[in-house]
Amino acid sequence: CQVCKDQGSVLSHVSGNHQDTIIYALDTSLNMDTIRYLETKYGVEEYPSWVINEKLYYGFMGKEGLREVVENSQHE
């Protein structure tokens, strides 16, 4: 979806500014066992979504919002 593509651009930007953070974007249309496992493990029900330090987040998040979540998760 376009929102997921837009979220991917934000993820790329944020990961470029946080080299100590590993970010993986996964295309759920690939129907891979690993992706299905992660969807089940974290209870993913909508997209875009992401997991940061075992916590699930839903919906599009802009650069500033995502940067704040990443930075706060590093202090947990």
N, C-alpha and C positions, 0 to 999 in steps of 0.2 A: 504494500500500500504506500501511497505517497507520504503519509505521516511517518511511516517506518523508515522510509528513505531519508526524510528530513531529520529524523532522530539519529540516524546513522551519521549524518554530517556533523551533528552536535557531538556525538560520541567521539568522532575522529578529532574534532577540535579540542575537546576536553582531555583526551588521552595524550595529545601532543603537548599539552601543558602540564601533565602529571606523569612524567616518565617512570615514577615509582609505582604507578597503578596499571594493572593489566586489564584491558578492556577487550572483550570479544563480542562481535556482532554476529548473531546467528540467524540465518535465513530459514524460517520454519517451513517454507514450501519445499525444502529439500527432503523432508520426511525421513530424517536420519534417526536411528535409535538413540544416539546421544542427545539430540534435541528433544525427543519425546521423553527421555528419562528426566532431563532438567525441567521440562514443563510439569511433569508429574511430581517430582521432588519438591518444587517450589510452588505448586498450585497455580501455574500461569493459566489465566482464562481469557486474557485480552492482550492486544498489542497496540503500540509498542509497550514492552515491559522489560525490566532488567533487575538483576539481583546484585546487591552490593553488601558484602559482609553478611550473607545469609538473609538479608531483608529484601522483600519483593516490592518493587515500585511499578505503578501503572501510568499510562498516558504519556503524551509528549511533554518533555521538559526542555526548556531553553538552556543556553550555555551557562548562564549565571546560576540557575536553579540546580542544574546537574553538578556544576563545579562545587557548589555549597554542599550538596549531599556527599560527593566524593571526599571533600576535605573533612567534613564532620565524621565520616566513617573511618578515617585514618586515625582519629583520636579516640575511638571506642575500644 
